[in-house]
């Protein structure tokens, strides 16, 4: 006699995992991701350029929080240098946030998330 109906192991493509368990795991993962994002948002990332002549702080939400410029760097004859130092600092701080996000959220391994 042939076996009737169903898939071996119960759920076929789910490897026998109960759909309710799958939903619980998804909700837990979502809660963990939200917690990681909230923790990251509270962190600050700092970068400096020109030997500390310019320093910036950025939040984990990529909001610029602070710019400090040493007075001796402010030269009305060379504004471009100051602009370059600020750009360098801000971009490096934002890279730090991206790296922290990838590290914190990469453990969830969801395609298309990052």
N, CA, C and O of each residue as an XYZ file, in Angstrom:
456
protein
N       0.823     -1.189      0.000
C       0.000      0.000      0.000
C       0.860      1.244      0.000
O       1.883      1.324      0.681
N       0.424      2.196     -0.772
C       1.143      3.461     -0.844
C       0.742      4.364      0.302
O      -0.399      4.358      0.764
N       1.706      5.130      0.741
C       1.457      6.126      1.780
C       0.641      7.254      1.196
O       0.864      7.642      0.049
N      -0.298      7.790      1.950
C      -1.164      8.833      1.399
C      -0.908     10.175      2.061
O      -0.765     10.265      3.280
N      -0.853     11.232      1.228
C      -0.807     12.621      1.695
C       0.448     12.987      2.473
O       1.180     12.127      2.963
N       0.668     14.289      2.568
C       1.741     14.835      3.407
C       3.124     14.706      2.806
O       3.325     14.107      1.750
N       4.048     15.281      3.508
C       5.453     15.234      3.116
C       6.225     14.493      4.192
O       5.847     14.527      5.363
N       7.295     13.828      3.808
C       8.124     13.184      4.838
C       8.632     14.260      5.801
O       9.043     15.340      5.377
N       8.600     13.959      7.077
C       9.081     14.938      8.052
C       8.025     15.952      8.433
O       8.288     16.795      9.290
N       6.868     15.913      7.852
C       5.781     16.781      8.288
C       5.596     18.033      7.469
O       4.521     18.219      6.899
N       6.591     18.911      7.374
C       6.398     20.221      6.742
C       7.222     20.398      5.466
O       7.285     21.504      4.927
N       7.835     19.365      4.990
C       8.573     19.474      3.735
C       9.694     20.485      3.793
O      10.702     20.248      4.458
N       9.544     21.609      3.111
C      10.583     22.630      2.991
C      10.987     23.266      4.303
O      12.050     23.884      4.374
N      10.180     23.140      5.345
C      10.529     23.722      6.645
C      11.348     22.751      7.486
O      11.652     23.042      8.643
N      11.708     21.603      6.922
C      12.529     20.655      7.641
C      11.847     20.107      8.880
O      12.513     19.728      9.844
N      10.528     20.063      8.862
C       9.798     19.537      9.997
C       9.515     20.567     11.077
O       8.922     20.238     12.104
N       9.933     21.817     10.859
C       9.727     22.842     11.876
C       8.270     23.282     11.887
O       7.670     23.502     10.835
N       7.730     23.404     13.037
C       6.362     23.855     13.234
C       6.260     25.318     12.808
O       7.146     26.114     13.121
N       5.200     25.679     12.104
C       5.018     27.047     11.624
C       4.940     28.035     12.789
O       5.434     29.158     12.684
N       4.322     27.624     13.894
C       4.265     28.495     15.076
C       5.655     28.774     15.623
O       5.955     29.899     16.023
N       6.507     27.748     15.641
C       7.882     27.949     16.097
C       8.632     28.897     15.174
O       9.422     29.725     15.627
N       8.380     28.769     13.883
C       9.010     29.643     12.908
C       8.609     31.100     13.142
O       9.447     31.999     13.077
N       7.325     31.325     13.415
C       6.840     32.682     13.694
C       7.433     33.229     14.984
O       7.784     34.407     15.053
N       7.550     32.387     16.008
C       8.160     32.813     17.277
C       9.607     33.229     17.053
O      10.055     34.247     17.581
N      10.335     32.441     16.272
C      11.730     32.754     15.977
C      11.844     34.072     15.210
O      12.741     34.872     15.475
N      10.937     34.295     14.265
C      10.959     35.537     13.483
C      10.685     36.739     14.384
O      11.334     37.776     14.249
N       9.735     36.604     15.295
C       9.426     37.704     16.221
C      10.585     37.963     17.163
O      10.888     39.115     17.472
N      11.238     36.901     17.625
C      12.394     37.056     18.508
C      13.525     37.758     17.761
O      14.177     38.650     18.304
N      13.755     37.352     16.516
C      14.807     37.974     15.710
C      14.489     39.453     15.497
O      15.384     40.295     15.579
N      13.235     39.773     15.226
C      12.839     41.168     15.030
C      13.084     41.974     16.304
O      13.596     43.091     16.239
N      12.727     41.421     17.451
C      12.942     42.117     18.730
C      14.432     42.310     18.989
O      14.850     43.372     19.451
N      15.232     41.292     18.693
C      16.682     41.403     18.872
C      17.279     42.465     17.946
O      18.155     43.227     18.353
N      16.802     42.512     16.701
C      17.289     43.520     15.756
C      16.927     44.919     16.233
O      17.757     45.826     16.176
N      15.705     45.104     16.700
C      15.274     46.414     17.188
C      16.102     46.837     18.394
O      16.451     48.009     18.532
N      16.414     45.890     19.264
C      17.247     46.187     20.430
C      18.648     46.606     19.981
O      19.200     47.579     20.494
N      19.223     45.872     19.024
C      20.555     46.206     18.513
C      20.562     47.589     17.863
O      21.506     48.357     18.044
N      19.513     47.905     17.108
C      19.429     49.217     16.462
C      19.297     50.324     17.502
O      19.906     51.383     17.353
N      18.513     50.093     18.551
C      18.343     51.099     19.603
C      19.651     51.326     20.348
O      19.992     52.464     20.672
N      20.385     50.250     20.623
C      21.680     50.380     21.293
C      22.658     51.154     20.415
O      23.398     52.009     20.902
N      22.655     50.853     19.134
C      23.548     51.536     18.207
C      23.215     53.026     18.121
O      24.116     53.859     18.029
N      21.934     53.360     18.151
C      21.507     54.752     18.050
C      22.011     55.595     19.218
O      22.192     56.804     19.074
N      22.238     54.971     20.370
C      22.688     55.719     21.549
C      24.196     55.941     21.560
O      24.694     56.752     22.341
N      24.916     55.243     20.718
C      26.379     55.366     20.689
C      26.812     56.607     19.912
O      26.093     57.099     19.042
N      27.999     57.098     20.246
C      28.603     58.198     19.503
C      29.925     57.719     18.916
O      30.642     56.922     19.519
N      30.224     58.222     17.734
C      31.449     57.868     17.031
C      32.225     59.148     16.782
O      31.664     60.157     16.356
N      33.516     59.096     17.050
C      34.349     60.294     16.950
C      35.481     60.056     15.968
O      36.043     58.964     15.884
N      35.796     61.096     15.238
C      36.899     61.039     14.285
C      37.620     62.377     14.321
O      37.028     63.416     14.610
N      38.916     62.326     14.019
C      39.673     63.580     13.959
C      40.601     63.552     12.755
O      40.936     62.492     12.228
N      41.003     64.739     12.338
C      41.921     64.872     11.193
C      42.876     66.007     11.487
O      42.625     66.838     12.360
N      43.978     66.036     10.748
C      44.964     67.094     10.915
C      45.615     67.061     12.283
O      45.876     68.106     12.880
N      45.881     65.843     12.786
C      46.511     65.727     14.094
C      45.635     66.258     15.214
O      46.147     66.786     16.201
N      44.340     66.128     15.076
C      43.405     66.586     16.101
C      42.959     68.023     15.905
O      42.283     68.586     16.766
N      43.331     68.625     14.776
C      42.936     70.007     14.506
C      41.422     70.128     14.331
O      40.826     71.141     14.696
N      40.806     69.084     13.770
C      39.357     69.049     13.592
C      38.864     67.717     14.148
O      39.412     66.659     13.840
N      37.820     67.788     14.973
C      37.217     66.590     15.554
C      35.711     66.671     15.374
O      35.107     67.728     15.559
N      35.107     65.538     15.010
C      33.647     65.494     14.872
C      33.109     64.303     15.658
O      33.798     63.302     15.855
N      31.861     64.436     16.099
C      31.134     63.338     16.730
C      29.848     63.135     15.947
O      29.171     64.090     15.568
N      29.525     61.854     15.711
C      28.331     61.466     14.968
C      27.592     60.435     15.810
O      28.214     59.582     16.442
N      26.265     60.513     15.817
C      25.470     59.521     16.541
C      25.367     58.248     15.716
O      25.698     58.231     14.530
N      24.903     57.188     16.358
C      24.678     55.919     15.666
C      23.578     56.013     14.628
O      23.417     55.115     13.802
N      22.817     57.105     14.668
C      21.783     57.352     13.663
C      22.304     58.230     12.533
O      21.528     58.716     11.710
N      23.608     58.431     12.497
C      24.301     59.223     11.480
C      23.925     60.702     11.529
O      23.872     61.373     10.497
N      23.665     61.202     12.733
C      23.403     62.629     12.913
C      24.684     63.273     13.430
O      25.281     62.799     14.397
N      25.095     64.341     12.786
C      26.284     65.064     13.206
C      25.975     65.753     14.527
O      25.057     66.570     14.603
N      26.742     65.427     15.576
C      26.466     65.940     16.916
C      27.372     67.113     17.298
O      26.946     68.025     18.007
N      28.611     67.086     16.830
C      29.567     68.089     17.290
C      30.716     68.226     16.307
O      31.183     67.243     15.733
N      31.165     69.462     16.120
C      32.374     69.738     15.346
C      33.242     70.638     16.213
O      32.778     71.667     16.705
N      34.494     70.256     16.401
C      35.448     71.085     17.145
C      36.595     71.409     16.208
O      37.155     70.531     15.552
N      36.931     72.692     16.161
C      38.015     73.153     15.306
C      38.974     73.961     16.170
O      38.568     74.914     16.835
N      40.246     73.577     16.156
C      41.250     74.336     16.903
C      41.454     75.685     16.210
O      41.552     75.744     14.985
N      41.518     76.755     16.980
C      41.632     78.105     16.398
C      42.818     78.270     15.444
O      42.712     78.984     14.447
N      43.935     77.625     15.738
C      45.121     77.786     14.888
C      44.943     77.212     13.482
O      45.746     77.499     12.594
N      43.908     76.410     13.270
C      43.650     75.827     11.953
C      42.863     76.791     11.071
O      42.880     76.664      9.846
N      42.182     77.742     11.674
C      41.349     78.674     10.921
C      42.247     79.722     10.265
O      42.753     80.634     10.919
N      42.427     79.563      8.965
C      43.260     80.479      8.179
C      42.399     81.024      7.041
O      42.056     80.285      6.118
N      42.048     82.308      7.097
C      41.199     82.881      6.046
C      41.794     82.741      4.643
O      41.070     82.806      3.650
N      43.109     82.551      4.566
C      43.779     82.400      3.274
C      43.712     80.962      2.751
O      44.007     80.712      1.582
N      43.326     80.023      3.611
C      43.308     78.612      3.203
C      42.059     77.911      3.750
O      42.159     76.969      4.535
N      40.911     78.374      3.332
C      39.644     77.790      3.766
C      39.494     76.362      3.237
O      38.890     75.513      3.893
N      40.039     76.106      2.062
C      39.924     74.771      1.460
C      40.499     73.682      2.364
O      39.928     72.596      2.465
N      41.617     73.963      3.015
C      42.229     72.970      3.892
C      41.272     72.626      5.035
O      41.094     71.454      5.366
N      40.666     73.632      5.626
C      39.724     73.410      6.720
C      38.511     72.611      6.229
O      38.052     71.695      6.912
N      38.007     72.950      5.074
C      36.882     72.207      4.493
C      37.246     70.733      4.285
O      36.452     69.840      4.581
N      38.467     70.493      3.767
C      38.919     69.114      3.545
C      39.045     68.344      4.856
O      38.685     67.168      4.922
N      39.548     68.993      5.888
C      39.676     68.337      7.185
C      38.299     67.956      7.747
O      38.121     66.866      8.292
N      37.345     68.857      7.607
C      35.988     68.584      8.100
C      35.363     67.427      7.325
O      34.773     66.525      7.920
N      35.491     67.452      6.004
C      34.947     66.359      5.187
C      35.573     65.017      5.565
O      34.878     64.009      5.688
N      36.875     65.020      5.746
C      37.576     63.794      6.110
C      37.058     63.246      7.427
O      36.794     62.050      7.548
N      36.911     64.121      8.414
C      36.410     63.704      9.735
C      34.997     63.151      9.663
O      34.722     62.074     10.190
N      34.116     63.869      9.025
C      32.713     63.452      8.960
C      32.601     62.117      8.226
O      31.909     61.211      8.689
N      33.267     61.995      7.102
C      33.186     60.748      6.338
C      33.747     59.563      7.121
O      33.190     58.467      7.056
N      34.826     59.763      7.851
C      35.394     58.677      8.650
C      34.446     58.291      9.785
O      34.270     57.104     10.060
N      33.846     59.257     10.436
C      32.893     58.956     11.507
C      31.687     58.183     10.959
O      31.207     57.250     11.602
N      31.201     58.565      9.783
C      30.083     57.852      9.169
C      30.479     56.427      8.777
O      29.665     55.508      8.869
N      31.720     56.244      8.342
C      32.213     54.887      8.044
C      32.227     54.036      9.315
O      31.926     52.843      9.277
N      32.582     54.665     10.443
C      32.574     53.935     11.715
C      31.160     53.474     12.065
O      30.971     52.354     12.541
N      30.175     54.327     11.832
C      28.781     53.952     12.088
C      28.384     52.789     11.184
O      27.778     51.822     11.646
N      28.723     52.878      9.903
C      28.397     51.793      8.963
C      29.024     50.477      9.411
O      28.388     49.424      9.357
N      30.269     50.550      9.850
C      30.969     49.350     10.309
C      30.297     48.773     11.547
O      30.134     47.557     11.655
N      29.908     49.633     12.479
C      29.226     49.174     13.691
C      27.871     48.573     13.354
O      27.469     47.579     13.959
N      27.161     49.163     12.396
C      25.868     48.612     11.970
C      26.055     47.234     11.351
O      25.307     46.305     11.655
N      27.042     47.104     10.491
C      27.288     45.820      9.838
C      27.654     44.762     10.871
O      27.242     43.607     10.764
N      28.426     45.163     11.864
C      28.821     44.228     12.912
C      27.633     43.837     13.785
O      27.451     42.661     14.098
N      26.824     44.823     14.178
C      25.696     44.554     15.075
C      24.564     43.821     14.388
O      23.950     42.937     14.985
N      24.278     44.170     13.147
C      23.131     43.583     12.458
C      23.510     42.438     11.532
O      22.640     41.684     11.099
N      24.781     42.298     11.225
C      25.236     41.236     10.334
C      24.992     39.853     10.890
O      24.873     38.888     10.135
N      24.916     39.746     12.215
C      24.694     38.436     12.835
C      23.312     37.869     12.517
O      23.070     36.675     12.693
N      22.410     38.727     12.049
C      21.058     38.272     11.716
C      21.000     37.627     10.336
O      20.076     36.868     10.045
N      21.983     37.924      9.483
C      22.134     37.249      8.191
C      20.838     37.179      7.383
O      20.383     36.105      6.991
N      20.256     38.361      7.148
C      19.034     38.433      6.351
C      19.398     39.052      5.003
O      19.823     40.207      4.968
N      19.249     38.332      3.903
C      19.608     38.884      2.593
C      18.850     40.170      2.307
O      17.643     40.255      2.534
N      19.563     41.163      1.810
C      18.948     42.424      1.429
C      18.841     43.423      2.564
O      18.417     44.557      2.344
N      19.218     43.025      3.788
C      19.114     43.938      4.939
C      20.208     44.974      4.898
O      19.945     46.154      5.129
N      21.420     44.569      4.610
C      22.550     45.491      4.640
C      23.110     45.684      3.258
O      24.072     46.431      3.080
